[in-house]
Amino acid sequence: MEKINNNQVASLKISKDVISTIASVATLEIAGVAGFSEPNKIGFFAKGFTKPIEISLADDFAEISLCLDLEFGAKIPVVCTEVQNNVRENVQTMTGIVVSKVNITVSGIVFPNLDESEE
């Protein structure tokens, strides 16, 4: 992304780590999300995934892939749609980069700890 102003060229580069941080915070804001899942837990290494959040940038578009664990009882389609919308909105608002896709893989369900609730 380059901006030209009065014969001067200025460059702005946004790191994938910054986009990943924004996506992480936006994801954890949604009720029903327990956290991120390690991709190797479900065999993502074969597909090139090495982290729970993967960012792919091409031609000023971002594609974001998330591996999530959800809380037991969460309505998976509803939570995932909310995550997709929140991540897209936050990344686009904060960076100006258009998010073409937010891919979500739900790789686990986190159950409440029954021992703690009995006390």
C-alpha positions, -999 to 999 in steps of 0.1 A, spaced: 0 0 0 16 32 -11 4 68 -8 17 96 -30 15 132 -17 32 162 -33 58 142 -53 67 122 -22 62 84 -20 54 70 14 51 34 22 30 17 48 36 -20 56 15 -39 81 30 -71 95 11 -103 95 18 -105 132 -2 -73 137 -31 -87 117 -29 -119 137 -31 -100 170 -61 -80 158 -78 -112 147 -70 -129 180 -85 -102 201 -116 -100 179 -121 -137 181 -118 -139 219 -144 -111 222 -171 -136 210 -191 -155 236 -187 -193 231 -151 -192 220 -129 -211 246 -96 -203 229 -73 -213 200 -64 -248 192 -29 -259 181 -31 -270 144 -9 -301 149 -37 -314 172 -58 -321 141 -32 -328 115 -29 -294 98 8 -297 92 0 -316 60 -19 -285 48 8 -260 57 -7 -247 90 18 -242 118 -1 -218 140 -37 -214 153 -40 -182 132 -27 -181 96 -27 -149 75 -23 -150 38 -18 -116 20 -22 -111 -17 -29 -79 -37 -42 -59 -7 -65 -87 3 -62 -109 34 -74 -144 40 -74 -154 77 -77 -190 89 -84 -198 125 -83 -231 145 -107 -227 175 -119 -246 205 -155 -237 215 -173 -239 248 -196 -268 254 -232 -258 246 -222 -231 221 -242 -230 188 -213 -237 164 -227 -220 133 -238 -189 152 -205 -185 171 -185 -190 139 -205 -164 120 -201 -139 148 -163 -146 148 -161 -142 110 -179 -109 111 -160 -95 141 -126 -105 127 -134 -91 93 -147 -58 107 -118 -52 131 -90 -61 107 -106 -39 79 -112 -10 102 -78 -10 119 -56 -18 89 -76 -8 58 -68 -42 43 -98 -59 28 -105 -94 43 -117 -117 15 -122 -148 38 -122 -158 74 -119 -196 75 -127 -213 108 -119 -249 118 -135 -259 150 -112 -286 163 -124 -291 199 -151 -285 225 -141 -274 260 -162 -289 288 -167 -270 321 -147 -284 349 -173 -302 371 -149 -304 401 -147 -266 404 -185 -261 400 -193 -285 429 -173 -265 454 
